[in-house]
Amino acid sequence: MNWSALLSLTLMVVQSWPCSPSTQNCSTQNTDQSFTAVRRLKRAWVWEPLFATEEQTSVVPVYVGQLKSDLEKQDGNIKYTLTGEGAGSIFVIDEYNGKIYVTQKLDREKKPFYTLRAQAINRSTQLPVEPESEFIINVRDINDHEPQFLDGPYVATVPEMSPEGTSVTQVTATDGDDPSYGNSARLLYSLIQGQPYFSVEPKTGVIRMASEMDRETKDQYLVIIQAKDMVGQAGAFSATATVTINLSDVNDNPPKFQQRLYYMNVSEDAPVGTTVGKVCAEDSDIGENAAMNYSIEGHDSDVFDIITNNETQEGIILLKKRVDYESKRRYSIRAKVINRYIDDRFLKEEPFEDKTVVKINVEDADEPPVFTSENYVMEIAEGAASGSLVGIVTARDPDADDCPVSYSIVHGMHLKRLFSINEHNGTIITTKPLDREIASWHNLTVTATETRNPEKISETNVYIQVLDVNDHAPEFPKYYETFVCENAVSGQLIQSISAVDQDDSPEGHHFYFLLAQEATNNSHFSVKDNQDNTAGIFTAKSGFRREEQFYFYLPILILDNGTPPLTSTNTLTVTVCNCDTEINTFYCRYGAFLYSMGLSTEALVAILACILILLVFFLAILAIRQQRKKSPFSEKIEEFRENIVRYDDEGGGEEDTEAFDISALRTHTVMRTHKPRKKVTTEIHSLYRQSLQVGPDSAIFRQFISEKLEEANTDPSAPPYDSLQTYAFEGTGSLAGSLSSLSSNMSDVDQSYDYLTDWGPHFKQLAGMYTSHRSVGD
């Protein structure tokens, strides 16, 4: 490190450092250092700390302090100068004695200190006797600012019933005075308005609860806080702030019914769900703390119900079950209400519920008749004679006057044809015999109507079961197709049979099978009852001959177990088949068909051969007719072909026969003698000009058409396909005349096409064609 530089810096700091308050003489001595040639300067400035009080107003400068050099000999030879902040304007110095004065009012809050530099100069030599020294004049504060609440007005919320000492909020005031000097900025908080509910901490401004408060009594308080500086001493400034404190709700109040007894009415014909009435409980709390639920206590809760209207917090009593004036005319129910959300802190004071009594009177109404049963089930045997009793339905008027009722059957004319009811006593009878096999149950709807008030109608269902009677004999369930081979042996099973019965049997059906008496002695077959409602048909001999007997008819007797038992005779047809022992059903059916037709196999083959010959003959005739409809051309089809020739040469019109050789359509094998086509161009021009002067019925026009037709028919060079040529007569009625070039009196040779050359390059080729055509004509 450079020690010379460090020493120089130390000397400069010491030279410029102001004297401390306890130092009376500040001097520098010249000291010779052993390690450097630098000379230490002697300090001779003498002053005390300088202060200027703010906000001082005076017509004469106010003394601040004095700068003095100990080199001064009181001879006035030293001159004091002052430079720096405010020098010459705010602060002045007496150049003879070094006294400093302030000439203007100072404001510490704008500028708390001023930095100045002083120098002592020898008047004779004008050389400094003291090095320039920097010093500070501090502006001393006075209490000239009031406290301010910058964040006011204040709004705070605290739950009601909060315990004493609960913090509500904090208010803070500021003071523009110097907090490091005196008590000007030391604030003290106090409560001007808000006792005895609130208190404030003097030093921090924290507002606290001073007692428990009920929101239902008062929900808002206006508190005034004062902040005073100078620690509240005399002459201090003060400021106030307003704090609005709101008490938030807690559930500290139970619901209470407005009435201890309610009276309501309900009609006996009111349907389920009808609103009977409303009860209402009051709760001093608000919001969810006032939410409540209603309920019904006691045995009448099965007749009435209560629900809560969440918007109005009312209890709505509903009819849960139909009431009857004649059975019970008055109900007394107990309604209960309880808070939905309960604060456990307040349960020890009282239960958060309430009860009331609701008396409900049932009003009499004209009710429809009531049947003694909701549904009736009746029975009657099938086949019962007309007018047989089925059953009786009974209804009565539940009202006190007991009005007579009349009965009727509704829903369907079919049921009315089978049953009838006595309108006075409800007796149901049959109008015709019933058949269980057609319908085993009948459903009726019977109505009962008050005679004095036909609008009062009630209905009931009557279910009538038709009891079974054994009136149907058993029978085969289907047609049995039975075959027996000619070589069948005795005792061979050829068919299994069963039976059905339309009747019902309580014990279950049981059928018995046996041959009828007339077929027992000379039958070739036997019947074996299997005792399970089936039977087997067996052969009673060996060998059968179709030539002797083709069909056998077996009368089978079937007996049921009904009361009384019924029997039926069912015929089973057995067909003899040309087979050994295994039956081929298809072959047997084929043989039976031939037998029924009375034909042998040879006859059937002959018939089929005749049909086939007729079919071939018919197809041959169709082929010949189809051949006659073909094209009459004698040439072979291969001699005709189409050639598509594409060329880009622009032709000269109908008269240009040089562009395409029609011989390309000819074959090399078939060529006709070419007869030159008559030149008819000039003739066409002439005939057409004449046709303009005549109508389509003119002889000239008909001659023209005939000549064209003749040319087309006789021209050997015409292509081998039909050509349709249309000649249209333009007529003579147009005032504009014909636009066709055929009507011109001049020929193409007489016309000049020189104007085509003036149409531009697009028509250059056309102009060349017509120009060359004219040259050839010339």
C-alpha positions in Angstrom: 0.0 0.0 0.0 1.2 3.6 -0.7 1.6 5.0 2.8 2.2 8.5 1.5 -1.2 8.6 -0.1 -2.8 7.2 3.0 -1.3 9.9 5.1 -2.3 12.6 2.8 -6.0 11.4 2.8 -5.9 11.3 6.6 -4.7 14.8 6.8 -7.5 16.0 4.5 -10.2 14.3 6.5 -9.0 15.8 9.7 -8.8 19.2 8.2 -12.4 19.2 7.0 -14.0 17.5 10.1 -16.1 19.9 12.2 -15.3 20.3 15.8 -17.3 18.4 18.4 -19.5 20.3 20.8 -17.2 19.6 23.7 -14.1 20.9 21.9 -13.4 24.5 22.6 -10.1 24.9 20.7 -9.4 23.1 17.5 -5.9 23.5 16.3 -3.4 21.9 14.1 0.3 21.6 14.8 3.1 21.2 12.4 4.7 17.9 13.0 7.7 16.5 11.3 7.1 12.9 10.3 10.1 10.7 10.2 8.9 8.8 7.2 7.5 11.6 4.9 8.3 15.1 3.9 4.6 16.2 4.1 3.9 19.1 6.4 0.9 19.0 8.6 -1.2 22.2 8.6 -2.4 23.9 11.9 -6.1 24.1 12.5 -7.4 27.2 14.2 -11.2 27.2 13.6 -13.3 27.5 16.7 -17.2 27.1 16.7 -20.0 25.3 18.4 -22.7 23.2 16.7 -25.0 25.5 14.7 -28.8 25.3 14.8 -31.5 27.5 13.3 -35.1 27.2 14.5 -37.7 26.8 11.9 -40.7 29.0 11.3 -39.0 32.0 13.0 -40.2 35.3 11.6 -38.3 38.6 12.4 -37.7 41.9 10.7 -34.0 41.7 11.7 -31.7 38.7 11.0 -31.7 36.1 13.7 -28.4 35.1 15.2 -27.4 31.5 14.6 -23.8 31.2 15.8 -20.2 32.4 15.3 -17.2 31.1 13.4 -13.8 32.1 14.8 -10.2 31.5 14.0 -7.7 31.4 16.9 -5.3 33.3 14.8 -7.4 36.3 15.0 -5.7 39.1 17.0 -8.8 41.3 17.3 -7.3 43.8 14.9 -9.8 43.3 12.2 -7.2 42.0 9.8 -9.1 38.7 9.2 -12.1 38.6 6.8 -14.7 35.8 7.1 -16.5 34.5 4.0 -19.4 32.0 3.6 -20.3 29.9 0.6 -22.6 26.9 0.1 -26.4 26.3 0.4 -28.3 29.5 1.2 -25.1 31.5 1.6 -25.8 35.2 1.0 -29.6 34.7 0.8 -30.8 32.6 3.7 -27.6 32.9 5.8 -25.2 35.8 6.1 -22.0 36.2 8.0 -20.3 39.2 9.6 -17.0 39.4 7.8 -15.4 41.0 10.8 -16.4 38.8 13.7 -17.7 35.6 11.9 -21.2 35.7 13.3 -23.8 33.9 11.2 -27.4 35.1 10.9 -30.5 33.7 9.2 -32.6 36.2 7.2 -35.6 34.0 6.1 -38.1 31.7 7.7 -37.0 28.1 7.5 -39.2 24.9 7.2 -37.6 21.7 8.5 -40.1 19.5 6.7 -38.9 20.9 3.4 -35.1 21.0 4.2 -33.8 19.7 7.6 -30.2 21.0 7.2 -27.9 23.2 5.2 -24.3 22.5 4.2 -22.0 25.6 4.0 -18.2 26.3 3.7 -16.3 29.0 5.7 -13.0 30.6 5.0 -10.8 33.2 6.9 -8.7 35.5 4.6 -6.0 38.0 5.6 -7.2 41.4 4.5 -3.6 42.6 3.8 -2.4 39.7 1.8 -5.8 38.3 0.6 -4.4 34.9 1.5 -6.3 32.4 3.5 -5.2 32.0 7.0 -7.4 29.0 7.5 -8.2 26.3 5.0 -11.8 26.3 3.8 -13.9 24.2 6.2 -17.3 22.7 5.7 -20.0 22.8 8.4 -23.7 22.1 8.7 -26.5 24.2 10.1 -29.3 22.0 11.3 -32.9 23.3 11.2 -34.4 22.7 14.6 -37.9 21.4 14.6 -40.9 22.9 16.3 -44.4 21.4 16.6 -46.0 23.0 13.6 -47.8 19.9 12.1 -51.0 18.3 13.1 -51.4 14.5 13.1 -53.2 13.0 10.1 -55.2 9.8 9.6 -54.3 9.0 6.0 -56.3 5.8 5.7 -59.6 7.1 7.1 -62.5 6.8 7.3 -62.3 3.3 8.7 -64.8 0.4 8.4 -64.4 -2.7 10.5 -66.5 -5.8 11.2 -66.5 -8.0 14.2 -68.8 -10.9 15.2 -71.4 -10.1 17.7 -71.1 -11.5 21.3 -67.3 -11.4 20.9 -65.5 -11.6 24.3 -64.0 -8.5 25.9 -60.6 -7.6 24.5 -61.2 -8.9 21.0 -59.2 -6.9 18.5 -61.5 -5.0 16.1 -59.0 -3.0 14.0 -56.1 -0.6 14.2 -55.9 3.1 13.2 -52.7 4.9 12.5 -51.9 8.6 12.3 -48.8 10.3 11.0 -47.1 13.6 12.0 -44.9 15.6 9.8 -42.7 16.8 12.7 -39.2 15.4 13.5 -39.7 12.2 15.5 -36.0 12.3 16.7 -36.3 15.7 18.4 -38.6 16.5 21.2 -42.2 15.2 21.5 -43.6 16.9 18.4 -44.1 13.6 16.6 -45.0 11.4 19.5 -48.7 10.6 19.3 -51.2 9.5 21.9 -54.5 7.8 20.9 -57.7 8.2 22.8 -61.4 7.3 22.4 -63.8 10.3 22.1 -66.9 8.4 21.2 -67.6 4.6 21.6 -67.6 4.0 25.3 -68.3 1.7 27.0 -68.4 -0.7 24.1 -64.9 -0.2 22.7 -61.5 0.8 23.9 -58.3 1.9 22.2 -54.7 1.3 23.1 -53.0 4.8 23.5 -49.7 4.0 21.8 -50.7 1.6 19.1 -54.2 2.7 18.1 -55.6 -0.8 18.3 -59.4 -0.8 19.0 -60.7 -3.6 21.1 -64.1 -4.8 22.4 -64.9 -3.5 25.8 -68.0 -5.7 26.3 -70.2 -8.3 24.6 -72.6 -6.7 22.2 -75.7 -8.2 20.6 -76.3 -7.5 16.9 -80.0 -7.9 17.2 -79.9 -4.9 19.7 -77.7 -2.7 17.5 -75.7 -3.8 14.5 -73.5 -0.7 13.9 -71.4 1.6 16.0 -69.7 4.9 15.1 -66.4 5.3 17.0 -64.3 8.5 17.0 -60.6 8.1 17.7 -58.3 11.1 18.6 -54.6 11.2 17.9 -52.7 14.0 19.8 -49.0 14.9 19.5 -46.7 16.2 22.2 -47.8 13.1 24.1 -51.0 14.9 24.9 -49.3 17.8 26.6 -50.7 21.3 26.6 -50.4 23.0 23.2 -50.4 19.8 21.3 -52.1 19.3 18.0 -54.7 16.6 17.5 -56.7 14.9 14.8 -59.8 12.6 14.8 -60.8 9.7 12.7 -64.2 8.0 12.4 -64.4 4.2 12.6 -67.6 2.4 11.5 -67.8 -0.9 13.3 -70.4 -3.4 12.1 -71.4 -6.4 14.1 -71.7 -9.6 12.0 -74.3 -12.1 12.9 -73.8 -15.4 14.8 -76.5 -17.9 15.5 -77.3 -16.8 19.1 -81.1 -16.7 18.8 -83.5 -19.7 18.5 -86.5 -19.6 16.2 -89.8 -18.7 17.8 -93.3 -19.3 16.4 -95.4 -16.2 16.0 -98.5 -18.0 17.5 -98.8 -20.7 20.1 -101.9 -22.0 18.4 -103.0 -22.2 14.7 -106.4 -23.0 13.2 -106.8 -24.4 9.7 -109.4 -26.1 7.5 -109.3 -28.7 4.8 -112.0 -30.2 2.7 -112.5 -33.9 2.7 -112.4 -34.0 -1.1 -109.0 -32.3 -1.2 -106.5 -34.5 -3.1 -103.2 -35.6 -1.6 -100.6 -32.8 -1.8 -103.1 -30.0 -1.1 -101.7 -27.1 0.9 -103.6 -26.9 4.2 -101.9 -23.8 5.6 -98.7 -22.2 6.7 -96.9 -21.6 10.0 -94.1 -19.2 10.5 -91.4 -18.9 13.0 -89.2 -15.8 13.5 -85.5 -15.8 14.0 -83.7 -12.6 14.9 -80.6 -13.8 13.2 -80.0 -13.4 9.5 -78.7 -15.4 6.6 -77.9 -19.0 7.1 -78.1 -18.5 10.9 -81.9 -17.9 10.4 -82.4 -21.1 8.2 -84.8 -23.5 9.9 -86.5 -26.8 9.4 -90.1 -27.7 10.3 -91.4 -31.1 11.3 -94.6 -32.7 12.7 -94.5 -34.7 15.9 -97.1 -37.3 16.8 -99.2 -40.0 15.2 -100.9 -37.6 12.8 -97.7 -37.3 10.8 -99.0 -40.0 8.5 -102.0 -37.8 7.5 -100.2 -34.4 7.3 -96.7 -33.4 6.3 -94.8 -30.1 6.5 -92.1 -28.7 4.3 -89.9 -25.6 4.6 -90.0 -22.8 2.1 -86.3 -21.8 1.9 -87.0 -18.4 0.6 -89.6 -17.2 3.2 -88.6 -19.7 5.9 -92.3 -20.7 6.3 -93.6 -24.1 7.2 -96.1 -25.3 4.6 -98.5 -28.0 5.9 -99.6 -30.5 3.1 -102.2 -33.2 3.0 -100.4 -36.5 3.0 -103.4 -38.8 3.1 -107.1 -38.3 2.2 -109.3 -37.3 5.1 -112.9 -38.3 5.7 -115.4 -36.0 7.4 -117.6 -38.8 8.4 -114.7 -40.7 10.0 -112.8 -37.9 11.7 -113.6 -34.2 11.7 -110.8 -32.7 13.6 -107.0 -33.2 13.9 -104.5 -31.7 16.3 -100.9 -31.8 15.3 -97.8 -30.4 16.9 -95.4 -28.6 14.6 -91.7 -28.2 15.6 -89.1 -25.8 14.2 -85.3 -26.0 14.7 -82.4 -24.1 13.4 -80.6 -25.7 10.5 -77.1 -24.6 11.6 -76.5 -24.5 15.3 -73.6 -22.8 17.1 -72.5 -25.0 20.0 -71.3 -22.0 22.0 -74.9 -21.0 22.7 -76.5 -24.4 23.3 -76.0 -24.1 27.0 -78.3 -21.1 27.2 -81.4 -22.6 25.6 -82.4 -25.2 23.0 -82.6 -23.8 19.4 -86.1 -25.0 18.7 -89.7 -24.2 19.3 -93.1 -25.9 19.1 -96.7 -24.9 18.4 -100.1 -26.6 18.0 -102.0 -26.7 14.8 -105.7 -27.6 14.9 -107.2 -28.7 11.5 -110.9 -29.0 10.9 -112.2 -31.3 8.2 -114.9 -29.7 6.1 -117.8 -31.8 4.7 -118.0 -32.1 0.9 -120.4 -33.8 -1.4 -118.4 -37.0 -2.2 -119.0 -39.6 -4.9 -120.3 -43.0 -3.9 -117.9 -45.4 -2.3 -117.8 -49.1 -3.3 -117.4 -51.6 -0.5 -114.4 -53.1 -2.3 -111.9 -51.6 -4.6 -112.0 -54.7 -6.8 -114.5 -57.5 -7.1 -113.7 -61.1 -8.3 -116.6 -63.3 -9.3 -117.0 -66.7 -10.8 -119.6 -68.4 -13.1 -119.6 -71.8 -14.8 -119.4 -71.8 -18.6 -122.5 -72.6 -20.4 -124.7 -71.2 -17.6 -128.1 -70.2 -18.9 -128.9 -66.5 -19.7 -129.9 -64.6 -16.6 -127.6 -66.6 -14.3 -126.4 -64.6 -11.3 -122.8 -63.6 -11.4 -122.4 -61.5 -8.3 -123.4 -58.2 -6.6 -121.5 -54.9 -6.2 -122.5 -52.4 -3.6 -121.7 -48.7 -3.2 -123.1 -46.1 -0.8 -123.0 -42.3 -0.5 -120.5 -41.5 2.4 -122.2 -38.2 3.0 -124.7 -37.7 5.9 -127.7 -37.5 3.6 -126.9 -41.0 2.1 -128.1 -40.3 -1.4 -129.3 -43.4 -3.5 -127.0 -44.6 -6.2 -127.5 -46.2 -9.6 -125.2 -48.8 -11.2 -124.1 -49.2 -14.8 -121.5 -51.1 -16.9 -119.1 -49.1 -19.1 -116.2 -49.7 -21.4 -117.3 -51.8 -24.3 -120.5 -52.9 -26.0 -119.2 -56.5 -26.2 -119.3 -56.8 -22.4 -122.7 -55.3 -22.3 -123.9 -58.1 -24.6 -122.6 -60.7 -22.2 -123.5 -59.1 -18.9 -126.1 -56.7 -17.4 -126.4 -55.0 -14.1 -129.4 -54.0 -12.1 -129.2 -50.2 -11.8 -130.8 -50.3 -8.3 -129.1 -53.1 -6.4 -125.9 -53.8 -8.4 -126.8 -57.4 -9.3 -124.8 -58.7 -12.3 -126.3 -61.4 -14.5 -125.4 -63.0 -17.8 -127.2 -62.2 -21.0 -126.0 -65.3 -22.9 -124.1 -68.5 -22.2 -120.4 -68.1 -21.8 -117.7 -70.2 -23.3 -114.5 -70.6 -21.3 -112.6 -71.7 -24.4 -113.3 -68.3 -26.1 -112.5 -66.2 -23.0 -111.7 -67.4 -19.5 -111.8 -64.0 -17.9 -114.0 -60.9 -18.4 -113.1 -57.5 -16.9 -115.9 -55.1 -16.3 -115.9 -51.5 -15.1 -119.0 -50.7 -13.0 -119.9 -47.1 -12.1 -122.0 -45.9 -9.2 -123.7 -42.5 -9.7 -125.6 -40.4 -7.2 -129.2 -40.0 -8.4 -129.5 -36.4 -7.1 -126.0 -35.3 -8.4 -125.0 -37.2 -11.5 -121.6 -35.5 -11.5 -120.6 -37.6 -8.5 -119.4 -40.8 -10.1 -117.1 -43.5 -8.9 -115.8 -46.7 -10.6 -114.7 -50.1 -9.6 -113.3 -53.1 -11.5 -115.1 -56.5 -11.6 -113.1 -59.5 -12.7 -115.3 -62.5 -13.7 -113.7 -65.9 -14.1 -115.5 -68.4 -16.3 -115.2 -71.8 -14.7 -114.5 -74.7 -16.9 -117.0 -77.4 -17.7 -116.0 -80.6 -19.5 -117.7 -79.9 -22.8 -115.0 -80.6 -25.3 -113.9 -84.1 -26.2 -110.2 -84.9 -26.8 -108.9 -85.0 -30.3 -105.7 -85.4 -32.4 -103.5 -82.3 -32.1 -102.6 -82.5 -35.8 -103.1 -84.5 -39.0 -100.9 -87.6 -38.8 -99.3 -88.7 -42.1 -98.9 -92.5 -41.6 -97.2 -95.0 -43.9 -96.6 -98.7 -43.7 -94.2 -100.7 -46.0 -95.4 -103.6 -48.0 -92.8 -105.8 -46.3 -93.6 -104.6 -42.7 -93.5 -107.3 -40.1 -96.1 -107.9 -37.4 -95.7 -105.7 -34.3 -93.8 -102.9 -36.0 -94.4 -99.4 -34.7 -95.6 -97.2 -37.5 -96.9 -94.1 -35.7 -97.0 -92.4 -32.3 -100.1 -90.3 -31.5 -101.3 -88.0 -28.7 -104.3 -85.9 -27.9 -105.4 -82.4 -26.8 -108.4 -81.1 -24.9 -109.6 -77.5 -24.9 -111.0 -77.9 -21.4 -109.1 -77.4 -18.2 -108.6 -80.2 -15.7 -107.9 -79.5 -12.1 -106.0 -82.7 -11.7 -104.4 -82.5 -15.2 -105.4 -84.2 -18.4 -105.2 -87.9 -18.8 -106.2 -89.6 -22.1 -107.0 -93.2 -22.9 -106.5 -94.6 -26.5 -108.1 -97.7 -28.0 -109.5 -99.0 -31.3 -113.1 -98.4 -32.0 -115.3 -101.4 -31.6 -116.1 -101.8 -35.3 -112.4 -102.1 -36.2 -111.3 -104.4 -33.3 -112.1 -107.8 -34.9 -110.7 -107.5 -38.5 -108.1 -104.8 -38.0 -104.6 -105.2 -39.4 -103.3 -102.8 -36.8 -103.4 -102.4 -33.0 -103.2 -99.5 -30.5 -101.1 -99.5 -27.4 -101.8 -96.9 -24.7 -98.5 -95.7 -23.2 -100.3 -94.3 -20.1 -98.6 -90.9 -20.6 -101.2 -89.3 -22.9 -99.6 -90.9 -25.9 -100.2 -94.2 -27.8 -98.4 -96.3 -30.4 -99.9 -97.7 -33.6 -98.5 -101.2 -34.4 -99.0 -103.6 -37.3 -101.0 -106.7 -36.4 -99.8 -108.8 -39.4 -96.8 -109.1 -41.7 -96.9 -108.1 -45.4 -99.2 -105.7 -47.2 -100.1 -105.5 -50.8 -100.8 -102.1 -52.5 -102.8 -103.8 -55.2 -105.2 -105.2 -52.7 -105.6 -102.2 -50.5 -103.8 -98.9 -50.7 -105.4 -97.1 -47.7 -106.4 -98.3 -44.3 -108.7 -96.2 -42.1 -108.3 -96.8 -38.3 -111.1 -95.4 -36.0 -109.3 -94.6 -32.7 -111.3 -93.8 -29.6 -109.9 -91.2 -27.2 -111.4 -90.8 -23.7 -110.6 -88.0 -21.2 -110.8 -87.9 -17.4 -113.3 -85.1 -17.1 -116.6 -85.1 -15.2 -118.5 -86.5 -17.0 -115.8 -88.1 -19.2 -116.1 -87.4 -22.9 -114.9 -89.5 -25.8 -114.3 -88.8 -29.5 -113.5 -91.0 -32.5 -110.6 -89.9 -34.6 -109.7 -91.5 -37.9 -106.1 -92.3 -38.7 -105.3 -92.9 -42.4 -102.5 -95.5 -43.0 -101.0 -95.5 -46.6 -99.3 -98.6 -47.9 -95.9 -97.7 -49.4 -93.7 -99.6 -51.8 -90.7 -100.1 -49.5 -89.1 -102.8 -47.4 -88.9 -101.9 -43.8 -87.5 -98.3 -43.8 -90.0 -95.7 -44.9 -88.9 -93.0 -47.3 -91.4 -90.3 -46.7 -90.8 -88.4 -50.0 -91.1 -91.6 -52.0 -94.2 -92.7 -50.2 -95.8 -89.3 -50.8 -95.0 -89.6 -54.5 -96.6 -93.0 -54.7 -99.7 -91.7 -52.9 -100.0 -88.8 -55.3 -99.9 -91.1 -58.3 -102.4 -93.4 -56.8 -104.7 -90.5 -56.1 -104.4 -89.4 -59.7 -105.0 -92.9 -61.0 -101.8 -92.9 -63.1 -99.0 -95.4 -63.3 -95.3 -94.4 -63.5 -95.2 -95.1 -67.3 -98.2 -92.9 -68.0 -96.6 -90.1 -66.0 -93.4 -90.4 -68.0 -95.3 -90.2 -71.3 -97.1 -87.1 -70.2 -93.9 -85.4 -69.2 -92.3 -86.3 -72.6 -95.3 -84.8 -74.4 -94.9 -81.6 -72.4 -91.2 -81.4 -73.2 -91.8 -81.8 -77.0 -94.4 -79.0 -77.0 -92.0 -76.8 -75.2 -89.3 -77.3 -77.7 -91.7 -76.7 -80.6 -92.8 -73.5 -79.0 -89.3 -72.2 -78.6 -88.5 -73.0 -82.2 -91.4 -70.9 -83.4 -90.2 -68.0 -81.3 -86.7 -68.3 -82.8 -88.0 -68.2 -86.4 -90.1 -65.1 -85.7 -87.2 -63.4 -84.1 -85.0 -64.2 -87.1 -87.5 -62.6 -89.5 -87.3 -59.3 -87.6 -83.6 -58.9 -88.4 -82.1 -56.3 -91.0 -83.0 -57.1 -94.7 -79.4 -56.3 -95.9 -78.0 -59.1 -97.8 -74.4 -58.1 -97.2 -72.5 -59.7 -94.4 -72.2 -57.8 -91.2 -68.5 -57.8 -91.4 -68.7 -55.8 -94.6 -70.0 -52.7 -92.7 -67.7 -50.7 -90.5 -67.3 -47.2 -89.4 -64.2 -45.2 -89.9 -63.6 -42.0 -87.8 -61.4 -39.7 -89.8 -60.3 -36.5 -88.1 -58.8 -33.7 -90.1 -58.2 -30.0 -89.4 -58.8 -28.5 -92.8 -61.6 -25.9 -92.9 -63.9 -26.9 -95.8 -65.5 -24.6 -98.2 -69.1 -25.5 -97.4 -71.5 -27.9 -99.1 -69.9 -27.6 -102.5 -66.5 -28.6 -101.2 -66.2 -32.3 -102.2 -62.4 -32.3 -102.2 -61.7 -32.3 -98.5 -62.9 -35.8 -97.6 -62.9 -39.0 -99.7 -66.2 -40.9 -99.1 -64.6 -44.0 -100.3 -63.0 -44.4 -96.9 -66.4 -45.8 -95.8 -66.3 -48.5 -98.5 -64.9 -52.0 -98.1 -62.4 -53.4 -100.6 -64.7 -56.3 -101.5 -67.9 -54.5 -102.2 -67.8 -51.7 -104.7 -70.6 -50.2 -106.7 -70.5 -48.6 -110.0 -70.1 -44.9 -109.5 -72.5 -42.7 -111.2 -71.5 -39.1 -111.2 -73.7 -37.0 -109.0 -75.6 -34.4 -110.9 -74.5 -30.9 -110.4 -77.4 -29.3 -108.8 -76.0 -26.3 -107.0 -77.1 -23.8 -109.6 -80.5 -25.5 -109.8 -80.9 -25.3 -106.1 -80.2 -21.5 -106.2 -82.7 -21.1 -109.0 -85.5 -23.2 -107.4 -85.1 -21.6 -104.0 -85.3 -18.1 -105.4 -88.5 -19.2 -107.2 -89.8 -20.8 -104.0 -89.6 -17.5 -102.2 -92.3 -16.3 -104.5 -94.7 -19.2 -104.0 -96.2 -21.2 -101.1 -95.3 -24.7 -100.0 -98.2 -26.1 -102.1 -96.6 -24.7 -105.3 -95.9 -27.2 -108.1 -92.3 -25.9 -108.3 -91.7 -26.8 -104.6 -93.2 -30.2 -105.0 -91.1 -30.8 -108.1 -88.0 -29.8 -106.2 -88.8 -32.2 -103.3 -89.5 -35.1 -105.8 -86.2 -34.6 -107.6 -84.2 -34.7 -104.4 -86.0 -37.9 -103.3 -85.3 -39.5 -106.6 -81.6 -38.6 -106.5 -81.3 -40.1 -103.0 -83.0 -43.3 -103.9 -81.0 -43.9 -107.2 -77.6 -42.6 -106.1 -75.3 -45.7 -105.9 -72.6 -43.7 -104.1 -74.9 -42.9 -101.1 -73.5 -44.2 -97.8 -75.2 -47.4 -96.4 -77.3 -45.7 -93.7 -80.5 -43.7 -93.6 -80.2 -40.0 -94.3 -82.8 -37.6 -93.1 -82.9 -34.4 -95.1 -85.1 -31.5 -94.1 -86.2 -28.8 -96.4 -87.8 -25.8 -94.7 -89.8 -23.2 -96.5 -89.1 -19.8 -95.1 -92.2 -18.1 -96.4 -92.9 -14.7 -97.8 -94.5 -12.8 -95.0 -91.4 -11.3 -93.3 -90.8 -7.6 -94.0 -87.1 -8.0 -93.4 -86.9 -10.6 -96.1 -84.8 -13.7 -96.1 -81.3 -13.7 -94.5 -80.2 -16.7 -96.5 -77.5 -16.3 -99.1 -79.6 -18.5 -101.4 -82.1 -15.6 -101.9 -79.4 -13.3 -103.2 -79.6 -12.3 -106.9 -75.9 -12.3 -107.1 -73.8 -15.5 -107.2 -70.7 -16.0 -105.1 -68.7 -15.0 -108.2 -70.4 -11.6 -108.4 -69.8 -10.7 -104.8 -66.6 -9.0 -103.5 -64.9 -10.4 -100.3 -62.2 -7.8 -100.2 -63.6 -6.4 -97.0 -62.6 -9.5 -95.1 -59.0 -8.4 -95.3 -59.9 -5.4 -93.2 -61.2 -7.5 -90.3 -57.8 -8.2 -88.9 -55.5 -11.2 -88.5 -58.2 -13.5 -87.0 -60.0 -13.5 -90.4 -56.9 -13.7 -92.5 -57.4 -17.4 -93.4 -61.0 -16.8 -94.3 -60.2 -13.9 -96.5 -57.5 -15.9 -98.3 -60.0 -18.7 -99.0 -62.6 -16.5 -100.5 -60.0 -14.5 -102.4 -58.5 -17.6 -103.9 -62.0 -19.0 -104.7 -62.8 -15.8 -106.6 -59.5 -16.0 -108.5 -60.3 -19.6 -109.6 -63.8 -18.5 -110.7 -62.4 -15.7 -112.8 
